[in-house]
């Protein structure tokens, strides 16, 4: 039983739609927390407005409320559930903490007799109010940077005069560094001060002396009610102070700290956590350390909640921070809880890492035309990846291979910069691709001392880069015929991909793969066990590496592979990699449900993914987790090791789909829809032939591979034209053009950024209504349409950026029948097995096909939540051939309408073009339920529908 037996019912507050600065790490935290509390026999009530999350699944809590995160919703829930004893706000990021504070100020918790657990109001106030926090640190003798708060423009000017430049402006009570800025000159100060005051909900900013070039560290802590504290993980930012930690490349454990300074950081972090309030839960503390021998320490901030770094620390160590923090909030002590991975040691046991973790953020600047791409105090990344390796170099390479930006790792892929001025500029003004540019700078011969002087990145990291470049040059002297085994092994141990080594020797990737197989240089898999193999781990969570052979006393040689292959029938689910615009948490939702459904069908489930923020990479979601890049070489080696029945690719978005061709070519069975059918839907020529055969209308189109071909096509198709490249997600590169000049300009730009791509030119149906349908189809051709949605915005705004209603609100019976008929015909003709999403344009009562995607779509979780049906579970069972569509009793429940509302993160990018068009820009979504079309919110959305359409 929990130590506090008075708690029988807990309200968990989620984090709402995904925005830059607050992504799916809070779905992971909330899901873990809900499970952790329910294990104790305590009722869980959950509020979150994001339909794409696992945490809002009906199975996750006793009652799930998909409502806006407002105090009005909180009151509604507390009235419906007077039994709620406590509220846990630390799992929903800044959104949940701010809502909790507002409810406290309005006296809501007091009125309903609800108490806060996991944190106290004092702690939130002290850590969020920059002035109070500074005073507290002063009192407990923890050093801070010289700083003062300002609540008015005039006050701010006076402080700047006193401190001199450079300065940092940080608004109070904001997330992801919103409104924070460096000010190097007094000319910029006025504008940045006004913006900072405007961004703070309490109109307050902290102005402090900039610690530019200092090193930055984070510690993740847990504390119980007896004041026991464990430090779960130390994280070092490779980028120095001045870049938001969410935009920094981070490394665990800390690499360049002296032991003395590390002990000081530990002591200070524990002192800070103990001084901010009397609560049991998790904390994240950030420090700056001077880059000289003195190693002076300055405390930056403390967050009394689980954070983005907590998700990273959980995945890095295997220690489930959110799960344990929830138990502590219920009154348990750390020494009473089990380590979840060893099941034999206590949770009061600090994890030890015998490997290195590197996290690299994933940006999407191409979606924000006109955005300032320089990295600074305000977070701009939309997701992140994590690489696990035996060395920093291997982990760094694995992280760069996970990013999915058409790079094969650092250097050795022919895509590096070779212009001196450009390299110096990218190093000086921290760019999103600086992780690659450092390698290019070394390759150009720029001395490490100069790179260090510009970037202030610690020399240790730069020397690691230099070693990689030296090895690259050494291998380039050889060919496949004479490459020494020890050099190939060293390159693999340092994380170089086969295709990079092939680039060095000017041969094919397959030749390198064959060579290392002949030389017996094979991947081995190691456990993430929290305790550096001191105790036996019970949880199969693996990463790959390469080992030199060990020789036994009897002369036999072997490498130690910790991943034991069972004789059970297995299914691999490919994850969706890092979050980005167009491919977010909704695909992780589908992957998790795919894994759970395959388990129910009796398969051993294997998950491959590299995103530390997600539920799919939780150590107990699948039977086996390989925390590896969703990158061909890694996947193929795992497949050869595990020998599964097949691989599911249609749940992980475009990431997994793009690997279907190679899997098919190498004879790996694709579960569900075949590669040929996936390809047929993507190949516009073949797909249009199919539609013609089926007598289904589609907008007139043509295919061009050059600007001349595009121009000739324009003469027959008539403007306006919609241009798009093939095989992309989220409308990447799509644009509506209205004349030949615009056409030529866009085609040339597209072919430059995606060389060798076929461009599709469609006649754009101006003024058409857009709709979409999702369906499940089985091998016998039984089709069930799970939902038809009508977009409120006109055709031309990307479906991911449109408000969409389920069911449609003004499509007549004749149009609805065409949608149903077309969906069924196309699903059968593509021989779909599993899910399919089809998009339509409706003009003059004729339904045209825009595109068909035989895979899970962004809308599937939304429809599943709106109707209360586990559609991904059903679809996976159909893919596996375990069930037919006709085996399920479908019973969708929805009173009125559900509206999918996109959420944008434009506030992170001043001066960016906010107009919507065929290229997706939203970072997340929320769900809104209305009883009828007279609802004010629907009326407002409908009246604004034409405001945003851009070319």
JOZI-V306836 format. One record per residue. RES is the residue in three letters. D_FIRST is the distance of its C-alpha to the first C-alpha in Angstrom with 2 decimals. Layout:
# JOZI-V306836
((RES/D_FIRST) (RES/D_FIRST))
This chain:
# JOZI-V306836
((UNK/0.00) (UNK/3.79) (UNK/6.34) (UNK/8.32) (UNK/7.26) (UNK/10.87) (UNK/10.72) (UNK/11.07) (UNK/13.94) (UNK/15.32) (UNK/18.98) (UNK/19.96) (UNK/23.66) (UNK/25.62) (UNK/28.84) (UNK/31.46) (UNK/34.50) (UNK/35.30) (UNK/37.79) (UNK/39.17) (UNK/36.71) (UNK/33.61) (UNK/33.26) (UNK/30.83) (UNK/28.67) (UNK/26.71) (UNK/26.30) (UNK/24.80) (UNK/22.45) (UNK/21.53) (UNK/21.01) (UNK/18.72) (UNK/16.72) (UNK/16.45) (UNK/15.29) (UNK/12.71) (UNK/11.15) (UNK/11.60) (UNK/9.84) (UNK/6.52) (UNK/8.24) (UNK/9.83) (UNK/13.60) (UNK/15.91) (UNK/19.48) (UNK/21.87) (UNK/25.41) (UNK/27.91) (UNK/31.60) (UNK/32.06) (UNK/32.55) (UNK/33.00) (UNK/29.39) (UNK/26.69) (UNK/24.12) (UNK/26.08) (UNK/25.89) (UNK/24.76) (UNK/22.26) (UNK/20.46) (UNK/19.03) (UNK/18.87) (UNK/21.93) (UNK/24.27) (UNK/27.08) (UNK/30.07) (UNK/31.59) (UNK/33.48) (UNK/31.43) (UNK/32.89) (UNK/31.83) (UNK/33.48) (UNK/31.00) (UNK/28.05) (UNK/29.44) (UNK/29.97) (UNK/26.32) (UNK/25.01) (UNK/27.52) (UNK/26.44) (UNK/22.71) (UNK/22.57) (UNK/18.82) (UNK/18.21) (UNK/16.45) (UNK/16.79) (UNK/19.07) (UNK/18.76) (UNK/22.44) (UNK/22.41) (UNK/22.44) (UNK/25.73) (UNK/28.23) (UNK/30.76) (UNK/31.05) (UNK/27.49) (UNK/27.87) (UNK/31.27) (UNK/30.11) (UNK/27.24) (UNK/29.89) (UNK/32.29) (UNK/29.81) (UNK/29.10) (UNK/32.87) (UNK/33.43) (UNK/30.86) (UNK/28.89) (UNK/25.36) (UNK/26.53) (UNK/28.22) (UNK/25.13) (UNK/22.68) (UNK/20.79) (UNK/19.69) (UNK/19.93) (UNK/17.15) (UNK/18.04) (UNK/21.46) (UNK/23.48) (UNK/26.83) (UNK/28.65) (UNK/27.69) (UNK/28.89) (UNK/32.08) (UNK/32.90) (UNK/32.51) (UNK/34.36) (UNK/37.12) (UNK/39.34) (UNK/41.13) (UNK/38.09) (UNK/36.58) (UNK/39.90) (UNK/40.12) (UNK/36.64) (UNK/37.55) (UNK/40.82) (UNK/39.09) (UNK/36.89) (UNK/39.93) (UNK/38.81) (UNK/42.01) (UNK/42.52) (UNK/45.49) (UNK/48.11) (UNK/47.03) (UNK/47.51) (UNK/46.24) (UNK/48.62) (UNK/48.19) (UNK/51.75) (UNK/54.33) (UNK/56.56) (UNK/53.86) (UNK/53.10) (UNK/56.80) (UNK/57.07) (UNK/54.15) (UNK/55.72) (UNK/58.98) (UNK/57.35) (UNK/55.37) (UNK/57.77) (UNK/56.89) (UNK/54.90) (UNK/51.99) (UNK/48.63) (UNK/47.66) (UNK/43.95) (UNK/42.93) (UNK/39.84) (UNK/36.85) (UNK/37.83) (UNK/36.30) (UNK/37.84) (UNK/40.56) (UNK/42.10) (UNK/45.37) (UNK/45.23) (UNK/48.58) (UNK/50.77) (UNK/54.05) (UNK/56.80) (UNK/59.73) (UNK/60.40) (UNK/61.83) (UNK/58.34) (UNK/56.59) (UNK/57.33) (UNK/56.06) (UNK/52.82) (UNK/52.12) (UNK/52.68) (UNK/50.43) (UNK/47.62) (UNK/47.82) (UNK/47.88) (UNK/44.76) (UNK/42.61) (UNK/41.04) (UNK/41.83) (UNK/45.29) (UNK/44.57) (UNK/45.24) (UNK/44.89) (UNK/48.08) (UNK/47.83) (UNK/50.15) (UNK/49.68) (UNK/48.38) (UNK/50.07) (UNK/49.94) (UNK/47.14) (UNK/44.41) (UNK/41.00) (UNK/37.57) (UNK/33.95) (UNK/30.79) (UNK/27.24) (UNK/24.65) (UNK/20.92) (UNK/19.74) (UNK/16.50) (UNK/16.34) (UNK/17.76) (UNK/20.70) (UNK/20.29) (UNK/22.30) (UNK/22.99) (UNK/26.03) (UNK/25.38) (UNK/28.98) (UNK/32.43) (UNK/34.62) (UNK/38.39) (UNK/40.49) (UNK/43.69) (UNK/45.29) (UNK/45.97) (UNK/45.14) (UNK/46.69) (UNK/44.92) (UNK/41.61) (UNK/38.81) (UNK/38.08) (UNK/41.72) (UNK/41.80) (UNK/41.75) (UNK/38.83) (UNK/38.21) (UNK/35.23) (UNK/35.14) (UNK/37.66) (UNK/41.06) (UNK/43.60) (UNK/41.84) (UNK/42.98) (UNK/40.26) (UNK/41.10) (UNK/40.64) (UNK/37.36) (UNK/36.01) (UNK/37.34) (UNK/35.61) (UNK/32.27) (UNK/32.79) (UNK/33.94) (UNK/31.07) (UNK/28.48) (UNK/30.58) (UNK/30.85) (UNK/27.14) (UNK/26.45) (UNK/29.32) (UNK/28.56) (UNK/25.73) (UNK/22.52) (UNK/19.87) (UNK/17.40) (UNK/18.51) (UNK/21.53) (UNK/25.23) (UNK/28.54) (UNK/31.48) (UNK/35.12) (UNK/38.01) (UNK/41.74) (UNK/43.57) (UNK/47.35) (UNK/49.02) (UNK/51.20) (UNK/50.90) (UNK/49.53) (UNK/46.32) (UNK/45.81) (UNK/42.39) (UNK/41.80) (UNK/38.42) (UNK/38.60) (UNK/35.35) (UNK/31.57) (UNK/29.32) (UNK/25.92) (UNK/24.47) (UNK/24.34) (UNK/27.97) (UNK/30.45) (UNK/30.39) (UNK/26.60) (UNK/27.16) (UNK/30.01) (UNK/28.12) (UNK/25.25) (UNK/27.89) (UNK/29.99) (UNK/27.43) (UNK/25.05) (UNK/22.18) (UNK/20.23) (UNK/20.35) (UNK/19.17) (UNK/16.07) (UNK/15.08) (UNK/16.39) (UNK/14.13) (UNK/10.93) (UNK/12.81) (UNK/13.66) (UNK/10.12) (UNK/10.25) (UNK/9.40) (UNK/12.50) (UNK/14.74) (UNK/14.96) (UNK/11.29) (UNK/11.88) (UNK/14.36) (UNK/17.77) (UNK/17.81) (UNK/21.44) (UNK/21.81) (UNK/18.40) (UNK/19.59) (UNK/19.71) (UNK/17.28) (UNK/17.11) (UNK/18.99) (UNK/21.90) (UNK/24.56) (UNK/26.03) (UNK/29.64) (UNK/32.07) (UNK/34.90) (UNK/36.33) (UNK/37.42) (UNK/36.23) (UNK/38.70) (UNK/37.89) (UNK/40.87) (UNK/40.81) (UNK/42.50) (UNK/44.99) (UNK/46.87) (UNK/49.86) (UNK/52.13) (UNK/50.47) (UNK/51.32) (UNK/55.08) (UNK/56.42) (UNK/53.13) (UNK/53.36) (UNK/52.02) (UNK/51.80) (UNK/48.33) (UNK/47.38) (UNK/44.79) (UNK/43.91) (UNK/41.84) (UNK/43.76) (UNK/42.02) (UNK/40.36) (UNK/38.21) (UNK/37.81) (UNK/37.84) (UNK/36.50) (UNK/38.31) (UNK/36.95) (UNK/39.59) (UNK/40.47) (UNK/42.64) (UNK/42.99) (UNK/46.02) (UNK/44.34) (UNK/41.31) (UNK/43.78) (UNK/45.84) (UNK/42.91) (UNK/41.75) (UNK/45.32) (UNK/45.59) (UNK/42.44) (UNK/43.89) (UNK/46.07) (UNK/49.04) (UNK/51.59) (UNK/51.40) (UNK/50.99) (UNK/49.71) (UNK/51.55) (UNK/55.31) (UNK/57.14) (UNK/57.05) (UNK/60.19) (UNK/58.33) (UNK/58.39) (UNK/60.39) (UNK/63.83) (UNK/65.19) (UNK/65.15) (UNK/65.04) (UNK/62.21) (UNK/60.12) (UNK/60.74) (UNK/59.86) (UNK/56.56) (UNK/55.64) (UNK/56.76) (UNK/54.97) (UNK/51.63) (UNK/51.68) (UNK/48.96) (UNK/50.70) (UNK/51.18) (UNK/49.09) (UNK/52.01) (UNK/54.78) (UNK/54.15) (UNK/55.08) (UNK/58.15) (UNK/59.21) (UNK/59.10) (UNK/61.00) (UNK/63.63) (UNK/64.12) (UNK/62.71) (UNK/61.85) (UNK/58.22) (UNK/59.21) (UNK/60.36) (UNK/57.19) (UNK/55.13) (UNK/57.39) (UNK/56.89) (UNK/53.18) (UNK/51.85) (UNK/49.63) (UNK/49.10) (UNK/51.81) (UNK/49.33) (UNK/48.30) (UNK/51.96) (UNK/52.95) (UNK/50.35) (UNK/52.08) (UNK/55.46) (UNK/54.56) (UNK/53.69) (UNK/57.04) (UNK/58.95) (UNK/57.42) (UNK/58.27) (UNK/61.90) (UNK/62.10) (UNK/60.95) (UNK/63.44) (UNK/66.26) (UNK/65.41) (UNK/65.52) (UNK/63.42) (UNK/66.10) (UNK/65.86) (UNK/62.44) (UNK/61.25) (UNK/57.93) (UNK/56.52) (UNK/57.18) (UNK/55.47) (UNK/52.44) (UNK/52.32) (UNK/52.54) (UNK/49.64) (UNK/47.54) (UNK/48.26) (UNK/47.05) (UNK/50.45) (UNK/50.37) (UNK/52.93) (UNK/54.67) (UNK/55.03) (UNK/56.56) (UNK/58.79) (UNK/59.88) (UNK/60.80) (UNK/62.99) (UNK/64.25) (UNK/63.06) (UNK/60.59) (UNK/56.81) (UNK/57.10) (UNK/59.55) (UNK/57.10) (UNK/54.36) (UNK/56.85) (UNK/57.92) (UNK/54.47) (UNK/53.75) (UNK/57.05) (UNK/56.18) (UNK/52.74) (UNK/50.97) (UNK/47.86) (UNK/44.48) (UNK/41.69) (UNK/38.01) (UNK/35.53) (UNK/31.74) (UNK/29.81) (UNK/27.42) (UNK/26.24) (UNK/27.64) (UNK/31.40) (UNK/31.13) (UNK/29.94) (UNK/27.09) (UNK/27.04) (UNK/25.65) (UNK/24.00) (UNK/24.59) (UNK/28.16) (UNK/29.11) (UNK/32.82) (UNK/35.80) (UNK/39.40) (UNK/41.95) (UNK/45.20) (UNK/45.66) (UNK/48.78) (UNK/49.17) (UNK/48.03) (UNK/50.54) (UNK/49.51) (UNK/51.65) (UNK/53.33) (UNK/54.45) (UNK/52.17) (UNK/50.80) (UNK/47.55) (UNK/45.07) (UNK/41.34) (UNK/39.57) (UNK/35.77) (UNK/35.44) (UNK/35.78) (UNK/37.24) (UNK/35.95) (UNK/38.24) (UNK/36.18) (UNK/37.91) (UNK/36.90) (UNK/37.15) (UNK/37.38) (UNK/36.51) (UNK/38.40) (UNK/36.60) (UNK/38.45) (UNK/38.62) (UNK/38.64) (UNK/38.31) (UNK/41.72) (UNK/43.52) (UNK/44.12) (UNK/41.28) (UNK/37.89) (UNK/34.29) (UNK/35.36) (UNK/36.49) (UNK/33.20) (UNK/31.60) (UNK/34.09) (UNK/33.53) (UNK/29.75) (UNK/30.39) (UNK/33.17) (UNK/30.93) (UNK/28.32) (UNK/31.21) (UNK/32.88) (UNK/29.72) (UNK/29.74) (UNK/33.39) (UNK/32.60) (UNK/33.74) (UNK/32.36) (UNK/32.05) (UNK/33.40) (UNK/33.20) (UNK/35.83) (UNK/35.49) (UNK/35.98) (UNK/34.34) (UNK/31.46) (UNK/30.37) (UNK/29.45) (UNK/26.70) (UNK/29.17) (UNK/29.02) (UNK/25.24) (UNK/24.74) (UNK/22.88) (UNK/24.99) (UNK/27.82) (UNK/27.98) (UNK/30.17) (UNK/30.79) (UNK/34.11) (UNK/34.07) (UNK/37.84) (UNK/40.59) (UNK/41.43) (UNK/44.89) (UNK/47.15) (UNK/47.46) (UNK/43.74) (UNK/42.98) (UNK/45.89) (UNK/44.87) (UNK/41.32) (UNK/42.92) (UNK/45.28) (UNK/42.47) (UNK/40.11) (UNK/42.85) (UNK/40.92) (UNK/42.25) (UNK/42.72) (UNK/41.58) (UNK/40.35) (UNK/42.24) (UNK/42.22) (UNK/38.74) (UNK/39.16) (UNK/41.96) (UNK/45.31) (UNK/43.84) (UNK/43.12) (UNK/46.15) (UNK/48.54) (UNK/47.67) (UNK/48.52) (UNK/52.21) (UNK/51.69) (UNK/49.15) (UNK/51.67) (UNK/54.51) (UNK/52.69) (UNK/52.00) (UNK/48.24) (UNK/47.20) (UNK/45.97) (UNK/43.51) (UNK/44.59) (UNK/47.63) (UNK/50.22) (UNK/51.46) (UNK/54.83) (UNK/53.39) (UNK/51.36) (UNK/54.61) (UNK/56.68) (UNK/54.55) (UNK/54.93) (UNK/58.65) (UNK/60.29) (UNK/63.56) (UNK/62.15) (UNK/59.75) (UNK/62.63) (UNK/64.74) (UNK/61.96) (UNK/61.77) (UNK/65.58) (UNK/65.46) (UNK/62.85) (UNK/64.98) (UNK/62.16) (UNK/63.37) (UNK/62.29) (UNK/63.73) (UNK/66.79) (UNK/65.91) (UNK/67.28) (UNK/66.12) (UNK/67.53) (UNK/67.23) (UNK/69.63) (UNK/70.62) (UNK/73.98) (UNK/72.42) (UNK/70.14) (UNK/73.20) (UNK/75.16) (UNK/72.27) (UNK/72.05) (UNK/75.60) (UNK/74.58) (UNK/71.09) (UNK/71.84) (UNK/69.79) (UNK/67.06) (UNK/65.43) (UNK/61.81) (UNK/61.57) (UNK/58.61) (UNK/58.06) (UNK/56.65) (UNK/53.27) (UNK/51.44) (UNK/48.33) (UNK/47.82) (UNK/51.57) (UNK/52.35) (UNK/56.03) (UNK/56.75) (UNK/59.35) (UNK/61.74) (UNK/65.33) (UNK/68.35) (UNK/71.31) (UNK/72.63) (UNK/72.15) (UNK/68.40) (UNK/68.17) (UNK/69.85) (UNK/67.81) (UNK/64.45) (UNK/65.47) (UNK/66.68) (UNK/63.46) (UNK/61.31) (UNK/63.30) (UNK/63.07) (UNK/59.27) (UNK/58.63) (UNK/61.70) (UNK/62.79) (UNK/60.76) (UNK/62.31) (UNK/62.43) (UNK/62.22) (UNK/64.39) (UNK/63.68) (UNK/65.71) (UNK/63.28) (UNK/63.10) (UNK/63.32) (UNK/61.79) (UNK/59.91) (UNK/56.52) (UNK/53.79) (UNK/51.22) (UNK/48.95) (UNK/47.39) (UNK/44.58) (UNK/44.76) (UNK/43.48) (UNK/46.21) (UNK/46.23) (UNK/48.80) (UNK/50.62) (UNK/51.23) (UNK/48.87) (UNK/47.92) (UNK/45.30) (UNK/45.48) (UNK/41.97) (UNK/43.33) (UNK/46.52) (UNK/46.37) (UNK/49.24) (UNK/49.58) (UNK/50.55) (UNK/52.47) (UNK/55.71) (UNK/56.18) (UNK/56.44) (UNK/53.17) (UNK/50.75) (UNK/48.28) (UNK/45.36) (UNK/46.85) (UNK/47.64) (UNK/45.83) (UNK/45.48) (UNK/44.90) (UNK/43.38) (UNK/45.28) (UNK/48.72) (UNK/50.19) (UNK/53.94) (UNK/54.88) (UNK/57.18) (UNK/56.92) (UNK/59.64) (UNK/57.83) (UNK/54.43) (UNK/56.15) (UNK/57.68) (UNK/54.27) (UNK/52.81) (UNK/55.89) (UNK/56.04) (UNK/52.33) (UNK/52.66) (UNK/55.97) (UNK/54.80) (UNK/51.50) (UNK/53.52) (UNK/56.37) (UNK/54.05) (UNK/52.52) (UNK/49.09) (UNK/46.14) (UNK/42.99) (UNK/43.03) (UNK/46.08) (UNK/46.71) (UNK/50.21) (UNK/51.66) (UNK/54.59) (UNK/57.25) (UNK/58.82) (UNK/62.33) (UNK/64.84) (UNK/62.60) (UNK/62.66) (UNK/59.41) (UNK/59.88) (UNK/57.52) (UNK/56.47) (UNK/54.27) (UNK/51.96) (UNK/48.98) (UNK/47.69) (UNK/44.18) (UNK/40.99) (UNK/41.98) (UNK/40.54) (UNK/40.36) (UNK/38.33) (UNK/34.83) (UNK/36.34) (UNK/37.73) (UNK/34.52) (UNK/32.55) (UNK/35.40) (UNK/35.72) (UNK/32.08) (UNK/33.17) (UNK/32.03) (UNK/35.58) (UNK/34.97) (UNK/33.04) (UNK/36.06) (UNK/38.58) (UNK/37.05) (UNK/37.14) (UNK/40.76) (UNK/41.58) (UNK/40.32) (UNK/42.53) (UNK/39.55) (UNK/40.30) (UNK/43.19) (UNK/42.97) (UNK/44.01) (UNK/40.88) (UNK/38.66) (UNK/38.54) (UNK/38.71) (UNK/37.63) (UNK/37.63) (UNK/36.38) (UNK/37.89) (UNK/39.30) (UNK/42.07) (UNK/42.06) (UNK/39.79) (UNK/41.43) (UNK/40.64) (UNK/41.47) (UNK/42.24) (UNK/41.23) (UNK/43.55) (UNK/43.26) (UNK/46.88) (UNK/45.98) (UNK/45.51) (UNK/49.14) (UNK/51.85) (UNK/55.19) (UNK/53.75) (UNK/55.24) (UNK/52.72) (UNK/54.74) (UNK/53.09) (UNK/54.84) (UNK/54.43) (UNK/52.37) (UNK/48.67) (UNK/47.45) (UNK/44.09) (UNK/40.94) (UNK/38.41) (UNK/38.06) (UNK/36.30) (UNK/36.32) (UNK/37.85) (UNK/37.88) (UNK/40.92) (UNK/42.10) (UNK/45.75) (UNK/48.41) (UNK/49.37) (UNK/46.25) (UNK/47.37) (UNK/45.29) (UNK/46.93) (UNK/50.32) (UNK/49.90) (UNK/48.90) (UNK/51.82) (UNK/54.34) (UNK/53.43) (UNK/53.52) (UNK/56.81) (UNK/56.31) (UNK/54.94) (UNK/56.91) (UNK/58.52) (UNK/60.69))
